[in-house]
């Protein structure tokens, strides 16, 4: 979800959202997001993947 949309839905500005909430995001959450993005068949492919 784009940060601007998340901030708008939660109420604070994007700056406040980043300063307060981003420290709660763990490495595990980042890893799951990466894996979900890479598994998405509709994601843009890097030039090396197009080969």
Backbone as XML, in Angstrom:
<?xml version="1.0"?>
<chain id="A" units="angstrom">
  <residue number="1" name="UNK">
    <atom name="N" x="0.851" y="-1.170" z="0.000"/>
    <atom name="CA" x="0.000" y="0.000" z="0.000"/>
    <atom name="C" x="0.899" y="1.235" z="0.000"/>
  </residue>
  <residue number="2" name="UNK">
    <atom name="N" x="0.620" y="2.179" z="-0.855"/>
    <atom name="CA" x="1.409" y="3.416" z="-0.857"/>
    <atom name="C" x="1.318" y="4.121" z="0.496"/>
  </residue>
  <residue number="3" name="UNK">
    <atom name="N" x="2.428" y="4.688" z="0.931"/>
    <atom name="CA" x="2.476" y="5.324" z="2.255"/>
    <atom name="C" x="1.473" y="6.462" z="2.388"/>
  </residue>
  <residue number="4" name="UNK">
    <atom name="N" x="1.276" y="7.227" z="1.317"/>
    <atom name="CA" x="0.317" y="8.324" z="1.377"/>
    <atom name="C" x="-1.089" y="7.838" z="1.651"/>
  </residue>
  <residue number="5" name="UNK">
    <atom name="N" x="-1.458" y="6.722" z="1.047"/>
    <atom name="CA" x="-2.783" y="6.147" z="1.266"/>
    <atom name="C" x="-2.908" y="5.614" z="2.691"/>
  </residue>
  <residue number="6" name="UNK">
    <atom name="N" x="-1.885" y="4.924" z="3.158"/>
    <atom name="CA" x="-1.917" y="4.404" z="4.529"/>
    <atom name="C" x="-2.033" y="5.544" z="5.536"/>
  </residue>
  <residue number="7" name="UNK">
    <atom name="N" x="-1.252" y="6.599" z="5.331"/>
    <atom name="CA" x="-1.300" y="7.734" z="6.250"/>
    <atom name="C" x="-2.678" y="8.388" z="6.220"/>
  </residue>
  <residue number="8" name="UNK">
    <atom name="N" x="-3.225" y="8.554" z="5.028"/>
    <atom name="CA" x="-4.545" y="9.180" z="4.920"/>
    <atom name="C" x="-5.607" y="8.347" z="5.621"/>
  </residue>
  <residue number="9" name="UNK">
    <atom name="N" x="-5.541" y="7.036" z="5.477"/>
    <atom name="CA" x="-6.529" y="6.173" z="6.114"/>
    <atom name="C" x="-6.396" y="6.172" z="7.631"/>
  </residue>
  <residue number="10" name="UNK">
    <atom name="N" x="-5.161" y="6.350" z="8.112"/>
    <atom name="CA" x="-4.934" y="6.313" z="9.553"/>
    <atom name="C" x="-5.082" y="7.680" z="10.208"/>
  </residue>
  <residue number="11" name="UNK">
    <atom name="N" x="-4.974" y="8.761" z="9.412"/>
    <atom name="CA" x="-5.203" y="10.084" z="9.969"/>
    <atom name="C" x="-4.022" y="11.028" z="9.981"/>
  </residue>
  <residue number="12" name="UNK">
    <atom name="N" x="-2.806" y="10.587" z="10.354"/>
    <atom name="CA" x="-1.715" y="11.547" z="10.448"/>
    <atom name="C" x="-1.141" y="11.875" z="9.067"/>
  </residue>
  <residue number="13" name="UNK">
    <atom name="N" x="-0.276" y="12.876" z="9.041"/>
    <atom name="CA" x="0.424" y="13.200" z="7.800"/>
    <atom name="C" x="1.396" y="12.076" z="7.462"/>
  </residue>
  <residue number="14" name="UNK">
    <atom name="N" x="1.897" y="12.094" z="6.236"/>
    <atom name="CA" x="2.868" y="11.085" z="5.819"/>
    <atom name="C" x="4.115" y="11.146" z="6.699"/>
  </residue>
  <residue number="15" name="UNK">
    <atom name="N" x="4.577" y="12.361" z="7.040"/>
    <atom name="CA" x="5.764" y="12.499" z="7.897"/>
    <atom name="C" x="5.555" y="11.857" z="9.263"/>
  </residue>
  <residue number="16" name="UNK">
    <atom name="N" x="4.408" y="12.121" z="9.874"/>
    <atom name="CA" x="4.106" y="11.533" z="11.185"/>
    <atom name="C" x="3.995" y="10.020" z="11.048"/>
  </residue>
  <residue number="17" name="UNK">
    <atom name="N" x="3.334" y="9.576" z="10.001"/>
    <atom name="CA" x="3.181" y="8.141" z="9.763"/>
    <atom name="C" x="4.549" y="7.464" z="9.705"/>
  </residue>
  <residue number="18" name="UNK">
    <atom name="N" x="5.480" y="8.037" z="8.936"/>
    <atom name="CA" x="6.825" y="7.457" z="8.825"/>
    <atom name="C" x="7.556" y="7.461" z="10.154"/>
  </residue>
  <residue number="19" name="UNK">
    <atom name="N" x="7.510" y="8.574" z="10.869"/>
    <atom name="CA" x="8.267" y="8.704" z="12.117"/>
    <atom name="C" x="7.736" y="7.802" z="13.225"/>
  </residue>
  <residue number="20" name="UNK">
    <atom name="N" x="6.427" y="7.627" z="13.281"/>
    <atom name="CA" x="5.836" y="6.870" z="14.386"/>
    <atom name="C" x="5.696" y="5.388" z="14.074"/>
  </residue>
  <residue number="21" name="UNK">
    <atom name="N" x="5.195" y="5.057" z="12.900"/>
    <atom name="CA" x="4.802" y="3.677" z="12.634"/>
    <atom name="C" x="5.864" y="2.819" z="11.970"/>
  </residue>
  <residue number="22" name="UNK">
    <atom name="N" x="6.788" y="3.410" z="11.246"/>
    <atom name="CA" x="7.728" y="2.588" z="10.492"/>
    <atom name="C" x="8.712" y="1.813" z="11.363"/>
  </residue>
  <residue number="23" name="UNK">
    <atom name="N" x="8.989" y="2.274" z="12.562"/>
    <atom name="CA" x="9.916" y="1.526" z="13.419"/>
    <atom name="C" x="9.296" y="0.212" z="13.907"/>
  </residue>
  <residue number="24" name="UNK">
    <atom name="N" x="7.997" y="0.041" z="13.730"/>
    <atom name="CA" x="7.330" y="-1.188" z="14.139"/>
    <atom name="C" x="7.420" y="-2.281" z="13.083"/>
  </residue>
  <residue number="25" name="UNK">
    <atom name="N" x="7.852" y="-1.916" z="11.883"/>
    <atom name="CA" x="7.924" y="-2.889" z="10.791"/>
    <atom name="C" x="9.198" y="-3.713" z="10.960"/>
  </residue>
  <residue number="26" name="UNK">
    <atom name="N" x="9.027" y="-5.005" z="11.143"/>
    <atom name="CA" x="10.164" y="-5.879" z="11.397"/>
    <atom name="C" x="10.749" y="-6.405" z="10.087"/>
  </residue>
  <residue number="27" name="UNK">
    <atom name="N" x="11.926" y="-7.004" z="10.172"/>
    <atom name="CA" x="12.561" y="-7.624" z="9.009"/>
    <atom name="C" x="11.666" y="-8.724" z="8.437"/>
  </residue>
  <residue number="28" name="UNK">
    <atom name="N" x="10.973" y="-9.443" z="9.308"/>
    <atom name="CA" x="10.066" y="-10.495" z="8.857"/>
    <atom name="C" x="8.942" y="-9.922" z="7.988"/>
  </residue>
  <residue number="29" name="UNK">
    <atom name="N" x="8.404" y="-8.788" z="8.382"/>
    <atom name="CA" x="7.350" y="-8.151" z="7.604"/>
    <atom name="C" x="7.897" y="-7.716" z="6.243"/>
  </residue>
  <residue number="30" name="UNK">
    <atom name="N" x="9.100" y="-7.148" z="6.230"/>
    <atom name="CA" x="9.732" y="-6.765" z="4.964"/>
    <atom name="C" x="9.931" y="-7.991" z="4.076"/>
  </residue>
  <residue number="31" name="UNK">
    <atom name="N" x="10.387" y="-9.077" z="4.658"/>
    <atom name="CA" x="10.641" y="-10.296" z="3.889"/>
    <atom name="C" x="9.350" y="-10.850" z="3.284"/>
  </residue>
  <residue number="32" name="UNK">
    <atom name="N" x="8.284" y="-10.884" z="4.060"/>
    <atom name="CA" x="7.002" y="-11.376" z="3.540"/>
    <atom name="C" x="6.490" y="-10.500" z="2.410"/>
  </residue>
  <residue number="33" name="UNK">
    <atom name="N" x="6.658" y="-9.187" z="2.544"/>
    <atom name="CA" x="6.223" y="-8.268" z="1.492"/>
    <atom name="C" x="7.028" y="-8.496" z="0.221"/>
  </residue>
  <residue number="34" name="UNK">
    <atom name="N" x="8.339" y="-8.692" z="0.367"/>
    <atom name="CA" x="9.205" y="-8.959" z="-0.784"/>
    <atom name="C" x="8.786" y="-10.256" z="-1.479"/>
  </residue>
  <residue number="35" name="UNK">
    <atom name="N" x="8.581" y="-11.294" z="-0.706"/>
    <atom name="CA" x="8.199" y="-12.584" z="-1.280"/>
    <atom name="C" x="6.848" y="-12.494" z="-1.992"/>
  </residue>
  <residue number="36" name="UNK">
    <atom name="N" x="5.911" y="-11.770" z="-1.412"/>
    <atom name="CA" x="4.599" y="-11.607" z="-2.052"/>
    <atom name="C" x="4.734" y="-10.836" z="-3.362"/>
  </residue>
  <residue number="37" name="UNK">
    <atom name="N" x="5.563" y="-9.807" z="-3.362"/>
    <atom name="CA" x="5.772" y="-9.028" z="-4.587"/>
    <atom name="C" x="6.430" y="-9.879" z="-5.667"/>
  </residue>
  <residue number="38" name="UNK">
    <atom name="N" x="7.415" y="-10.660" z="-5.289"/>
    <atom name="CA" x="8.125" y="-11.491" z="-6.265"/>
    <atom name="C" x="7.250" y="-12.623" z="-6.798"/>
  </residue>
  <residue number="39" name="UNK">
    <atom name="N" x="6.287" y="-13.079" z="-6.012"/>
    <atom name="CA" x="5.399" y="-14.160" z="-6.437"/>
    <atom name="C" x="4.239" y="-13.655" z="-7.298"/>
  </residue>
  <residue number="40" name="UNK">
    <atom name="N" x="4.049" y="-12.347" z="-7.347"/>
    <atom name="CA" x="2.952" y="-11.772" z="-8.115"/>
    <atom name="C" x="3.231" y="-11.930" z="-9.612"/>
  </residue>
  <residue number="41" name="UNK">
    <atom name="N" x="2.412" y="-12.685" z="-10.334"/>
    <atom name="CA" x="2.672" y="-12.900" z="-11.759"/>
    <atom name="C" x="2.503" y="-11.636" z="-12.597"/>
  </residue>
  <residue number="42" name="UNK">
    <atom name="N" x="1.888" y="-10.609" z="-12.051"/>
    <atom name="CA" x="1.660" y="-9.363" z="-12.790"/>
    <atom name="C" x="2.690" y="-8.275" z="-12.486"/>
  </residue>
  <residue number="43" name="UNK">
    <atom name="N" x="3.720" y="-8.617" z="-11.722"/>
    <atom name="CA" x="4.720" y="-7.606" z="-11.382"/>
    <atom name="C" x="5.589" y="-7.301" z="-12.606"/>
  </residue>
  <residue number="44" name="UNK">
    <atom name="N" x="6.132" y="-6.088" z="-12.670"/>
    <atom name="CA" x="7.064" y="-5.781" z="-13.750"/>
    <atom name="C" x="8.321" y="-6.633" z="-13.604"/>
  </residue>
  <residue number="45" name="UNK">
    <atom name="N" x="8.876" y="-7.073" z="-14.697"/>
    <atom name="CA" x="10.079" y="-7.894" z="-14.664"/>
    <atom name="C" x="11.313" y="-7.048" z="-14.939"/>
  </residue>
  <residue number="46" name="UNK">
    <atom name="N" x="12.391" y="-7.388" z="-14.260"/>
    <atom name="CA" x="13.682" y="-6.752" z="-14.520"/>
    <atom name="C" x="14.186" y="-7.237" z="-15.867"/>
  </residue>
  <residue number="47" name="UNK">
    <atom name="N" x="15.027" y="-6.445" z="-16.561"/>
    <atom name="CA" x="15.532" y="-6.860" z="-17.870"/>
    <atom name="C" x="16.170" y="-8.260" z="-17.864"/>
  </residue>
  <residue number="48" name="UNK">
    <atom name="N" x="16.879" y="-8.607" z="-16.810"/>
    <atom name="CA" x="17.520" y="-9.922" z="-16.740"/>
    <atom name="C" x="16.485" y="-11.057" z="-16.686"/>
  </residue>
  <residue number="49" name="UNK">
    <atom name="N" x="15.304" y="-10.773" z="-16.171"/>
    <atom name="CA" x="14.254" y="-11.785" z="-16.062"/>
    <atom name="C" x="13.480" y="-11.965" z="-17.376"/>
  </residue>
  <residue number="50" name="UNK">
    <atom name="N" x="13.587" y="-10.995" z="-18.257"/>
    <atom name="CA" x="12.841" y="-11.043" z="-19.513"/>
    <atom name="C" x="13.479" y="-12.007" z="-20.508"/>
  </residue>
  <residue number="51" name="UNK">
    <atom name="N" x="14.795" y="-12.208" z="-20.364"/>
    <atom name="CA" x="15.662" y="-12.933" z="-21.236"/>
    <atom name="C" x="15.217" y="-14.065" z="-21.967"/>
  </residue>
</chain>
